[in-house]
Amino acid sequence: MTTWHIILIASAATLALKLAGHLVPAGFLERERPARIADLLTVALLSALIAVQTLAAGSSIVIDARVPAVIVAAALYALRVPFVVVVIVAAAVAAGIRAFS
């Protein structure tokens, strides 16, 4: 199986999932439990993406300037600092650590 086969299969699966989503009745999605699961699933997937992008380099775990930058960003976000400021400060922290190491 080539890379193009995998891309085509993944694309078809994604399209099928999107189309299946339109078949779910709106009343089902408005109930409390499915709405809560959808909210929690979104947070879990975003957290996993952040962890992978922060700690992974290929197939190994790497602790570098990204980790303190994410910690600073999380702290600033918890203090309800505007998001643009959080991104700029986190980028500055990562750049500063990389400049001195």
N, C-alpha and C positions, 0 to 999 in steps of 0.2 A: 504494500500500500504506500503510495507516494504522499508527499506533503499536500499536493493538490486534492487528492482523494479525501484526506482528513479535513481540509478546509471546506470542501463541498459538503461533506457529511455534517460537520459542525454547523455550517450555515443552514442546511435543511432542518436540523434539529432545532436551531434557534427560531427559525420561521414557524415551525410546527408548534413550539411552545407559545410564541406570540399569538398565533391564531387560536390555540386552545384557550388562551386567556380571555379572548372575546366571547367564548362560549359559556363562561362562568356567569351565572346570574348576578346582577348588581345587588340584589337583596342579600345574597350570601356574603358578599364582601363588606357589606355595611354592618353586619353583626359584630358584636364585641370581640369574640375570640379570633376570628380570621383577621380582623383589623389589627389586633394586638400582635398576632404572630407575624404579620407582614411588617409591622413597625420594628419588632425585635430582629427579624431576619435581615432587614436592611442594615441595622446597626452592626449585627454580627459580621455580615459580609464586608462592610466598610472597615471594621476593625481588623479583619483578617487581611484585607488588601494593604492596609497601613503597615501591619506587622511584616508581611512578606516584602513589601517595598523598602522597609527600613532595615530589616535584619538579614536579607538574603542577597547573596552575590553568587549567581549560578546555582549550584546545589549545596552550598555551604553557608553557614551562619557567620556574619561579619558584624563586629561592633566597631563602628567608626563615627564620624562626625554627625551622621544622621540621627543617631540615638539621642544625644543631648538636645539636638534641635527639636525632635518630636516631643521630648519631655518638656522643654521650654514652651513649645506651642500648646501642649495640653494644659500646662499651668496657666498660661495667659488666657486661654479659652475658658478655663474654669473661673477666672477672675472677670469674665465677660468683657474682655478687651475686644475692640472691633476686629473682625476677621482679617482685614487687609493689614492691620498692624501686626497681628499674630503671624501672618505669613512672612512679612518683611523681617520681623525680629528673628524668627526661626531660621530664615535664610542667612541672616547676618551671623547668627551663632554658628551655623554650619560652616560658613565661609571663614569666620575667625578661627575656628578650630583647625580647619584645613590649612590656613595660612601659617599657623604656628606649629604644625606637626610635620 
